[in-house]
Amino acid sequence: MQTVTINNDKQSLNNVNMGEGVRIFNFVNAYGCSIDDNSKVGAFVEIQKGASIGKNCKISSHTFICEGVHIEDNCFIGHGVMFTNDLFPRATNEDGSQQTDADWKVVETHVKKGASIGSNATILCGITIGEGALVGAGAVVTKNVPPRTVVAGNPAKVIKTI
C-alpha cells in the first residue's frame, strides 16, 4: 500500500510514480517523474517528466529538477537549486520558427547516492556528481564532481576530499 502525505490541495501531480512514505508539500508541480520511498519534496518545487528521485531524499523548496535529472538514494538538495538539461538553449530555430521537443536533445545529469547540493547551486547538464560529494551553496557546477569531494565557487572547484 502506498502512503503519500500531501500538505494541501494546491498540487499538480500528474502521472507521478511515488513510493511508500513520500511527503509532498505546498505548491509542488510534478509530472511524469518518479519519487521513491520516504523522500520529501518541499514547497514550490518543480519536477519534470523523465526525472527521478531515489529513496530517502530531501528536496528543499524552490528547486527545479528538469527532465533528464536522476537523483539517487539519500541525497540532499538545498533550497533554490537549479538543474539544466540543454547546453545550448534556444527559443527558435535558425529560420525563426519556434523550437519544439523535436529540435533538441535532453542531456542527462546524475547525482549519485548520498550527495548533497547546497542552496542556490546551479548544476549544468551532462555531468555526474559523485557518491557522497558535497556541492557548496551558490556553486556553479560545470564539470563532474568526484566522489567524496567538496566543491564550491563559480565555476565549482574541488576544495577538499571527505
TIRO-2110 file (N, C-alpha, C; in Angstrom, 1 decimal):
// TIRO-2110
0.8, -1.2, 0.0, N, 1, A
0.0, 0.0, 0.0, CA, 1, A
0.9, 1.2, 0.0, C, 1, A
0.5, 2.2, -0.8, N, 2, A
1.3, 3.4, -1.0, CA, 2, A
0.8, 4.5, 0.0, C, 2, A
1.7, 5.1, 0.8, N, 3, A
1.3, 6.2, 1.7, CA, 3, A
2.0, 7.4, 1.2, C, 3, A
1.2, 8.4, 0.9, N, 4, A
1.7, 9.7, 0.5, CA, 4, A
1.1, 10.8, 1.3, C, 4, A
1.8, 11.7, 1.8, N, 5, A
1.3, 12.8, 2.6, CA, 5, A
1.4, 14.1, 1.7, C, 5, A
0.3, 14.7, 1.5, N, 6, A
0.2, 15.9, 0.7, CA, 6, A
-0.3, 17.0, 1.7, C, 6, A
0.4, 18.1, 1.9, N, 7, A
0.0, 19.1, 2.9, CA, 7, A
-1.2, 19.9, 2.6, C, 7, A
-1.5, 20.1, 1.3, N, 8, A
-2.8, 20.8, 0.9, CA, 8, A
-3.2, 20.4, -0.5, C, 8, A
-4.2, 21.0, -1.0, N, 9, A
-4.7, 20.6, -2.3, CA, 9, A
-4.1, 21.4, -3.4, C, 9, A
-3.2, 22.3, -3.2, N, 10, A
-2.6, 23.1, -4.2, CA, 10, A
-1.4, 22.4, -4.8, C, 10, A
-1.7, 21.3, -5.5, N, 11, A
-0.7, 20.4, -6.1, CA, 11, A
-1.0, 20.2, -7.6, C, 11, A
0.0, 20.0, -8.3, N, 12, A
-0.2, 19.5, -9.7, CA, 12, A
0.7, 18.2, -9.8, C, 12, A
0.1, 17.1, -9.6, N, 13, A
0.8, 15.8, -9.6, CA, 13, A
0.2, 14.9, -10.7, C, 13, A
0.7, 14.9, -11.9, N, 14, A
0.2, 14.2, -13.0, CA, 14, A
1.1, 13.1, -13.4, C, 14, A
0.6, 11.9, -13.4, N, 15, A
1.4, 10.7, -13.8, CA, 15, A
2.7, 10.6, -13.1, C, 15, A
2.7, 10.8, -11.8, N, 16, A
3.9, 10.7, -11.0, CA, 16, A
3.9, 9.3, -10.3, C, 16, A
5.0, 8.6, -10.4, N, 17, A
5.2, 7.3, -9.7, CA, 17, A
5.8, 7.5, -8.4, C, 17, A
5.0, 7.3, -7.3, N, 18, A
5.5, 7.6, -5.9, CA, 18, A
5.6, 6.4, -5.1, C, 18, A
6.7, 6.3, -4.3, N, 19, A
6.9, 5.1, -3.4, CA, 19, A
6.2, 5.3, -2.1, C, 19, A
6.5, 4.4, -1.2, N, 20, A
5.9, 4.5, 0.1, CA, 20, A
6.5, 5.6, 0.9, C, 20, A
5.6, 6.3, 1.7, N, 21, A
6.0, 7.3, 2.6, CA, 21, A
6.5, 8.6, 2.0, C, 21, A
6.2, 8.9, 0.8, N, 22, A
6.7, 10.1, 0.1, CA, 22, A
5.9, 11.3, 0.8, C, 22, A
6.5, 12.4, 1.0, N, 23, A
5.9, 13.6, 1.5, CA, 23, A
6.0, 14.7, 0.5, C, 23, A
4.9, 15.3, 0.1, N, 24, A
4.9, 16.4, -0.8, CA, 24, A
4.3, 17.6, -0.1, C, 24, A
5.0, 18.7, -0.2, N, 25, A
4.5, 19.9, 0.5, CA, 25, A
3.8, 20.9, -0.5, C, 25, A
3.4, 22.1, 0.0, N, 26, A
2.6, 23.0, -0.8, CA, 26, A
3.2, 23.4, -2.1, C, 26, A
2.3, 23.6, -3.1, N, 27, A
2.6, 24.2, -4.4, CA, 27, A
3.7, 23.5, -5.2, C, 27, A
3.6, 22.1, -5.2, N, 28, A
4.6, 21.3, -5.9, CA, 28, A
4.0, 21.1, -7.3, C, 28, A
4.8, 21.2, -8.4, N, 29, A
4.4, 20.8, -9.7, CA, 29, A
5.3, 19.6, -10.2, C, 29, A
4.7, 18.5, -10.2, N, 30, A
5.5, 17.3, -10.6, CA, 30, A
4.7, 16.5, -11.6, C, 30, A
5.3, 16.1, -12.7, N, 31, A
4.6, 15.3, -13.7, CA, 31, A
5.5, 14.4, -14.5, C, 31, A
5.0, 13.2, -14.7, N, 32, A
5.8, 12.2, -15.5, CA, 32, A
7.1, 11.8, -14.9, C, 32, A
7.3, 11.9, -13.6, N, 33, A
8.6, 11.6, -12.9, CA, 33, A
8.4, 10.5, -11.9, C, 33, A
9.4, 10.1, -11.2, N, 34, A
9.3, 9.2, -10.2, CA, 34, A
10.0, 9.7, -8.9, C, 34, A
9.3, 9.4, -7.8, N, 35, A
9.8, 9.8, -6.5, CA, 35, A
9.8, 8.6, -5.6, C, 35, A
10.9, 8.1, -5.1, N, 36, A
10.9, 6.8, -4.4, CA, 36, A
10.6, 6.9, -3.0, C, 36, A
10.6, 5.8, -2.3, N, 37, A
10.2, 5.7, -0.9, CA, 37, A
10.8, 6.7, 0.1, C, 37, A
10.0, 7.3, 0.9, N, 38, A
10.4, 8.1, 2.1, CA, 38, A
11.1, 9.4, 1.7, C, 38, A
11.0, 9.9, 0.4, N, 39, A
11.6, 11.1, 0.0, CA, 39, A
10.6, 12.3, 0.3, C, 39, A
11.2, 13.4, 0.6, N, 40, A
10.4, 14.6, 1.0, CA, 40, A
10.6, 15.7, -0.1, C, 40, A
9.6, 16.3, -0.6, N, 41, A
9.7, 17.4, -1.6, CA, 41, A
9.1, 18.6, -1.0, C, 41, A
9.9, 19.7, -0.9, N, 42, A
9.4, 20.9, -0.3, CA, 42, A
8.5, 21.8, -1.2, C, 42, A
8.1, 22.9, -0.6, N, 43, A
7.2, 23.8, -1.3, CA, 43, A
7.8, 24.4, -2.6, C, 43, A
7.0, 24.7, -3.5, N, 44, A
7.4, 25.4, -4.8, CA, 44, A
8.5, 24.7, -5.5, C, 44, A
8.5, 23.4, -5.6, N, 45, A
9.4, 22.6, -6.3, CA, 45, A
8.7, 22.2, -7.6, C, 45, A
9.5, 22.1, -8.7, N, 46, A
9.0, 21.5, -10.0, CA, 46, A
9.9, 20.3, -10.3, C, 46, A
9.3, 19.2, -10.6, N, 47, A
10.0, 18.0, -11.1, CA, 47, A
9.3, 17.6, -12.4, C, 47, A
10.1, 17.6, -13.5, N, 48, A
9.6, 17.4, -14.8, CA, 48, A
9.6, 15.9, -15.2, C, 48, A
8.9, 15.7, -16.3, N, 49, A
8.8, 14.3, -16.8, CA, 49, A
10.2, 13.7, -17.0, C, 49, A
10.4, 12.4, -16.8, N, 50, A
11.6, 11.8, -17.0, CA, 50, A
12.7, 12.0, -16.0, C, 50, A
12.4, 12.8, -14.9, N, 51, A
13.3, 13.0, -13.8, CA, 51, A
13.0, 11.9, -12.8, C, 51, A
14.0, 11.5, -12.0, N, 52, A
13.8, 10.5, -11.0, CA, 52, A
14.5, 10.9, -9.7, C, 52, A
13.9, 10.6, -8.6, N, 53, A
14.4, 10.9, -7.3, CA, 53, A
14.4, 9.6, -6.5, C, 53, A
15.5, 9.2, -5.9, N, 54, A
15.6, 7.9, -5.2, CA, 54, A
15.0, 8.0, -3.8, C, 54, A
15.3, 7.0, -3.0, N, 55, A
14.8, 6.8, -1.7, CA, 55, A
15.4, 7.8, -0.7, C, 55, A
14.7, 8.2, 0.3, N, 56, A
15.2, 8.9, 1.5, CA, 56, A
15.9, 10.2, 1.1, C, 56, A
15.4, 10.9, 0.1, N, 57, A
16.0, 12.2, -0.4, CA, 57, A
15.2, 13.3, 0.2, C, 57, A
15.8, 14.4, 0.4, N, 58, A
15.2, 15.7, 0.8, CA, 58, A
15.4, 16.7, -0.3, C, 58, A
14.3, 17.1, -0.9, N, 59, A
14.4, 18.2, -2.0, CA, 59, A
13.8, 19.4, -1.3, C, 59, A
14.6, 20.4, -1.1, N, 60, A
14.2, 21.6, -0.4, CA, 60, A
13.4, 22.6, -1.4, C, 60, A
12.7, 23.5, -0.8, N, 61, A
11.8, 24.4, -1.5, CA, 61, A
12.5, 25.2, -2.6, C, 61, A
11.7, 25.6, -3.6, N, 62, A
12.1, 26.4, -4.7, CA, 62, A
13.1, 25.8, -5.7, C, 62, A
13.2, 24.5, -5.7, N, 63, A
14.2, 23.8, -6.5, CA, 63, A
13.5, 23.4, -7.8, C, 63, A
14.3, 23.4, -8.9, N, 64, A
13.9, 23.0, -10.2, CA, 64, A
14.7, 21.8, -10.7, C, 64, A
13.9, 20.7, -10.9, N, 65, A
14.6, 19.4, -11.3, CA, 65, A
14.0, 19.1, -12.7, C, 65, A
14.7, 19.3, -13.7, N, 66, A
14.2, 19.2, -15.1, CA, 66, A
14.3, 17.8, -15.6, C, 66, A
13.7, 17.6, -16.8, N, 67, A
13.8, 16.3, -17.5, CA, 67, A
15.2, 15.9, -17.7, C, 67, A
15.5, 14.6, -17.4, N, 68, A
16.9, 14.1, -17.6, CA, 68, A
17.7, 14.1, -16.3, C, 68, A
17.2, 14.6, -15.2, N, 69, A
18.0, 14.6, -14.0, CA, 69, A
17.6, 13.4, -13.1, C, 69, A
18.6, 12.7, -12.7, N, 70, A
18.4, 11.5, -11.9, CA, 70, A
19.2, 11.6, -10.6, C, 70, A
18.4, 11.6, -9.5, N, 71, A
19.0, 11.7, -8.2, CA, 71, A
18.8, 10.4, -7.5, C, 71, A
20.0, 9.8, -7.0, N, 72, A
19.9, 8.5, -6.4, CA, 72, A
19.5, 8.7, -4.9, C, 72, A
19.6, 7.6, -4.2, N, 73, A
19.1, 7.5, -2.8, CA, 73, A
19.9, 8.4, -1.9, C, 73, A
19.3, 8.8, -0.8, N, 74, A
19.9, 9.5, 0.4, CA, 74, A
20.6, 10.9, 0.0, C, 74, A
20.0, 11.5, -1.0, N, 75, A
20.6, 12.8, -1.4, CA, 75, A
19.9, 14.0, -0.8, C, 75, A
20.6, 15.1, -0.5, N, 76, A
20.0, 16.3, -0.1, CA, 76, A
20.2, 17.4, -1.2, C, 76, A
19.1, 18.0, -1.5, N, 77, A
19.1, 19.1, -2.5, CA, 77, A
18.6, 20.3, -1.8, C, 77, A
19.5, 21.3, -1.7, N, 78, A
19.1, 22.6, -0.9, CA, 78, A
18.1, 23.4, -1.6, C, 78, A
17.8, 24.5, -0.9, N, 79, A
16.8, 25.5, -1.4, CA, 79, A
17.2, 26.1, -2.7, C, 79, A
16.3, 26.3, -3.7, N, 80, A
16.6, 27.0, -4.9, CA, 80, A
17.7, 26.4, -5.8, C, 80, A
17.9, 25.1, -5.7, N, 81, A
18.9, 24.5, -6.6, CA, 81, A
18.3, 24.4, -8.0, C, 81, A
19.1, 24.8, -9.0, N, 82, A
18.6, 24.8, -10.4, CA, 82, A
19.4, 23.8, -11.3, C, 82, A
18.8, 22.8, -11.9, N, 83, A
19.4, 21.9, -12.8, CA, 83, A
19.1, 22.4, -14.2, C, 83, A
20.0, 22.1, -15.2, N, 84, A
19.7, 22.4, -16.6, CA, 84, A
19.7, 21.0, -17.4, C, 84, A
19.2, 21.1, -18.6, N, 85, A
19.2, 19.9, -19.4, CA, 85, A
19.5, 20.2, -20.9, C, 85, A
20.1, 21.4, -21.2, N, 86, A
20.4, 21.8, -22.5, CA, 86, A
21.6, 22.7, -22.4, C, 86, A
22.7, 22.3, -23.1, N, 87, A
23.9, 23.2, -23.1, CA, 87, A
23.8, 24.4, -24.0, C, 87, A
23.0, 24.4, -25.0, N, 88, A
22.8, 25.5, -25.9, CA, 88, A
21.4, 25.8, -26.2, C, 88, A
20.7, 26.3, -25.1, N, 89, A
19.2, 26.5, -25.2, CA, 89, A
18.9, 27.7, -26.2, C, 89, A
17.9, 27.5, -27.0, N, 90, A
17.4, 28.4, -27.9, CA, 90, A
15.9, 28.4, -27.9, C, 90, A
15.2, 29.5, -28.1, N, 91, A
13.8, 29.6, -28.2, CA, 91, A
13.3, 29.3, -29.7, C, 91, A
14.2, 29.6, -30.6, N, 92, A
13.8, 29.5, -32.0, CA, 92, A
14.9, 28.8, -32.8, C, 92, A
14.5, 28.2, -34.0, N, 93, A
15.5, 27.6, -34.9, CA, 93, A
16.1, 28.8, -35.8, C, 93, A
17.1, 28.4, -36.6, N, 94, A
17.7, 29.5, -37.4, CA, 94, A
16.7, 30.2, -38.3, C, 94, A
15.7, 29.5, -38.8, N, 95, A
14.7, 30.1, -39.7, CA, 95, A
13.7, 30.9, -38.9, C, 95, A
13.8, 31.0, -37.6, N, 96, A
12.9, 31.9, -36.8, CA, 96, A
11.7, 31.1, -36.3, C, 96, A
11.5, 29.9, -36.7, N, 97, A
10.4, 29.1, -36.2, CA, 97, A
10.7, 28.7, -34.7, C, 97, A
9.6, 28.6, -33.9, N, 98, A
9.7, 28.2, -32.5, CA, 98, A
10.2, 26.8, -32.4, C, 98, A
11.1, 26.5, -31.5, N, 99, A
11.6, 25.2, -31.3, CA, 99, A
10.5, 24.3, -30.6, C, 99, A
10.6, 23.0, -30.9, N, 100, A
9.7, 22.0, -30.3, CA, 100, A
10.6, 20.9, -29.7, C, 100, A
10.0, 20.0, -29.0, N, 101, A
10.8, 18.9, -28.5, CA, 101, A
11.6, 18.2, -29.5, C, 101, A
11.2, 18.2, -30.7, N, 102, A
12.0, 17.5, -31.8, CA, 102, A
13.3, 18.2, -32.2, C, 102, A
13.4, 19.5, -31.7, N, 103, A
14.6, 20.3, -32.1, CA, 103, A
15.7, 20.3, -31.2, C, 103, A
15.6, 19.5, -30.1, N, 104, A
16.7, 19.4, -29.2, CA, 104, A
16.7, 18.1, -28.5, C, 104, A
17.8, 17.8, -27.8, N, 105, A
18.0, 16.5, -27.1, CA, 105, A
18.3, 16.8, -25.7, C, 105, A
17.7, 16.0, -24.8, N, 106, A
17.9, 16.1, -23.4, CA, 106, A
19.3, 15.6, -23.1, C, 106, A
20.1, 16.4, -22.3, N, 107, A
21.4, 16.0, -21.8, CA, 107, A
21.2, 15.6, -20.3, C, 107, A
21.4, 14.4, -20.0, N, 108, A
21.2, 13.9, -18.6, CA, 108, A
22.2, 14.3, -17.6, C, 108, A
21.8, 14.4, -16.4, N, 109, A
22.7, 14.7, -15.2, CA, 109, A
22.4, 13.6, -14.1, C, 109, A
23.4, 13.2, -13.5, N, 110, A
23.3, 12.2, -12.4, CA, 110, A
23.9, 12.7, -11.1, C, 110, A
23.1, 12.5, -10.0, N, 111, A
23.5, 12.9, -8.7, CA, 111, A
23.6, 11.5, -8.0, C, 111, A
24.7, 11.1, -7.6, N, 112, A
25.0, 9.8, -7.0, CA, 112, A
24.6, 9.7, -5.6, C, 112, A
24.5, 8.5, -5.1, N, 113, A
24.0, 8.2, -3.7, CA, 113, A
24.7, 9.0, -2.7, C, 113, A
23.9, 9.6, -1.8, N, 114, A
24.4, 10.3, -0.6, CA, 114, A
25.0, 11.7, -0.9, C, 114, A
24.9, 12.2, -2.1, N, 115, A
25.5, 13.5, -2.4, CA, 115, A
24.6, 14.6, -1.8, C, 115, A
25.2, 15.8, -1.6, N, 116, A
24.4, 16.9, -1.1, CA, 116, A
24.8, 18.1, -1.9, C, 116, A
23.7, 18.9, -2.2, N, 117, A
23.9, 20.1, -3.1, CA, 117, A
23.4, 21.3, -2.3, C, 117, A
24.2, 22.3, -2.0, N, 118, A
23.8, 23.4, -1.2, CA, 118, A
22.9, 24.4, -1.9, C, 118, A
22.2, 25.2, -1.1, N, 119, A
21.2, 26.2, -1.6, CA, 119, A
21.8, 27.0, -2.8, C, 119, A
20.9, 27.3, -3.7, N, 120, A
21.2, 28.2, -4.9, CA, 120, A
22.3, 27.8, -5.8, C, 120, A
22.7, 26.5, -5.7, N, 121, A
23.7, 26.0, -6.7, CA, 121, A
23.0, 25.8, -8.0, C, 121, A
23.8, 25.9, -9.1, N, 122, A
23.3, 25.7, -10.5, CA, 122, A
24.1, 24.5, -11.0, C, 122, A
23.4, 23.5, -11.5, N, 123, A
24.1, 22.3, -12.0, CA, 123, A
23.9, 22.2, -13.5, C, 123, A
24.9, 22.4, -14.3, N, 124, A
24.8, 22.3, -15.7, CA, 124, A
24.6, 20.8, -16.1, C, 124, A
24.0, 20.6, -17.2, N, 125, A
23.7, 19.2, -17.6, CA, 125, A
24.9, 18.5, -18.1, C, 125, A
24.7, 17.2, -18.2, N, 126, A
25.8, 16.3, -18.7, CA, 126, A
26.9, 15.9, -17.8, C, 126, A
26.6, 16.2, -16.5, N, 127, A
27.7, 15.9, -15.5, CA, 127, A
27.2, 14.8, -14.5, C, 127, A
28.1, 14.3, -13.7, N, 128, A
27.8, 13.4, -12.6, CA, 128, A
28.4, 14.0, -11.4, C, 128, A
27.5, 14.1, -10.3, N, 129, A
28.0, 14.5, -9.0, CA, 129, A
28.2, 13.2, -8.3, C, 129, A
29.4, 12.9, -7.9, N, 130, A
29.8, 11.6, -7.3, CA, 130, A
29.2, 11.3, -6.0, C, 130, A
29.2, 10.0, -5.6, N, 131, A
28.7, 9.5, -4.4, CA, 131, A
29.3, 10.2, -3.2, C, 131, A
28.5, 10.7, -2.3, N, 132, A
28.9, 11.3, -1.1, CA, 132, A
29.5, 12.7, -1.3, C, 132, A
29.5, 13.2, -2.5, N, 133, A
30.1, 14.6, -2.7, CA, 133, A
29.2, 15.7, -2.1, C, 133, A
29.8, 16.8, -1.9, N, 134, A
29.1, 18.0, -1.3, CA, 134, A
29.4, 19.2, -2.3, C, 134, A
28.3, 19.8, -2.8, N, 135, A
28.4, 21.0, -3.6, CA, 135, A
28.0, 22.2, -2.7, C, 135, A
28.9, 23.1, -2.6, N, 136, A
28.7, 24.3, -1.7, CA, 136, A
27.6, 25.2, -2.2, C, 136, A
27.0, 25.9, -1.3, N, 137, A
25.9, 26.8, -1.7, CA, 137, A
26.4, 27.9, -2.7, C, 137, A
25.5, 28.1, -3.7, N, 138, A
25.8, 29.1, -4.7, CA, 138, A
26.8, 28.6, -5.8, C, 138, A
27.3, 27.4, -5.7, N, 139, A
28.3, 26.9, -6.7, CA, 139, A
27.6, 26.8, -8.1, C, 139, A
28.5, 27.0, -9.1, N, 140, A
28.0, 26.7, -10.5, CA, 140, A
28.9, 25.5, -11.0, C, 140, A
28.2, 24.4, -11.1, N, 141, A
28.9, 23.1, -11.4, CA, 141, A
28.9, 22.9, -12.9, C, 141, A
30.1, 22.9, -13.5, N, 142, A
30.2, 22.8, -14.9, CA, 142, A
30.9, 21.5, -15.3, C, 142, A
31.5, 20.8, -14.4, N, 143, A
32.2, 19.5, -14.6, CA, 143, A
31.8, 18.5, -13.6, C, 143, A
32.2, 17.2, -13.9, N, 144, A
31.9, 16.1, -13.0, CA, 144, A
32.5, 16.5, -11.6, C, 144, A
31.8, 16.0, -10.6, N, 145, A
32.3, 16.2, -9.2, CA, 145, A
32.7, 14.8, -8.8, C, 145, A
34.0, 14.6, -8.4, N, 146, A
34.5, 13.2, -8.0, CA, 146, A
33.7, 12.8, -6.7, C, 146, A
33.6, 11.5, -6.5, N, 147, A
33.0, 11.0, -5.2, CA, 147, A
33.8, 11.6, -4.0, C, 147, A
33.0, 11.8, -2.9, N, 148, A
33.5, 12.2, -1.6, CA, 148, A
34.5, 13.4, -1.7, C, 148, A
34.1, 14.4, -2.5, N, 149, A
34.8, 15.7, -2.5, CA, 149, A
33.9, 16.8, -2.2, C, 149, A
34.4, 17.9, -1.8, N, 150, A
33.7, 19.2, -1.6, CA, 150, A
34.1, 20.1, -2.7, C, 150, A
33.1, 20.7, -3.4, N, 151, A
33.3, 21.7, -4.4, CA, 151, A
32.6, 23.0, -4.1, C, 151, A
33.1, 24.1, -4.5, N, 152, A
32.5, 25.4, -4.3, CA, 152, A
33.0, 26.4, -5.3, C, 152, A
32.2, 27.5, -5.5, N, 153, A
32.7, 28.6, -6.3, CA, 153, A
32.0, 28.6, -7.7, C, 153, A
32.4, 29.6, -8.5, N, 154, A
31.9, 29.7, -9.9, CA, 154, A
33.1, 30.0, -10.8, C, 154, A
33.5, 29.0, -11.6, N, 155, A
32.9, 27.6, -11.6, CA, 155, A
33.4, 26.8, -10.4, C, 155, A
32.6, 25.8, -10.1, N, 156, A
32.9, 25.0, -8.9, CA, 156, A
34.3, 24.3, -9.0, C, 156, A
35.1, 24.4, -8.0, N, 157, A
36.4, 23.7, -7.9, CA, 157, A
36.5, 22.8, -6.7, C, 157, A
37.3, 21.8, -6.8, N, 158, A
37.5, 20.9, -5.6, CA, 158, A
38.2, 21.7, -4.5, C, 158, A
37.6, 21.7, -3.3, N, 159, A
38.1, 22.3, -2.1, CA, 159, A
38.9, 21.3, -1.2, C, 159, A
38.3, 20.1, -1.1, N, 160, A
38.9, 19.1, -0.3, CA, 160, A
38.2, 17.8, -0.6, C, 160, A
38.8, 16.7, -0.1, N, 161, A
38.2, 15.4, -0.1, CA, 161, A
37.6, 15.1, 1.3, C, 161, A
36.6, 14.3, 1.3, N, 162, A
36.0, 13.9, 2.6, CA, 162, A
36.5, 12.6, 3.0, C, 162, A
END
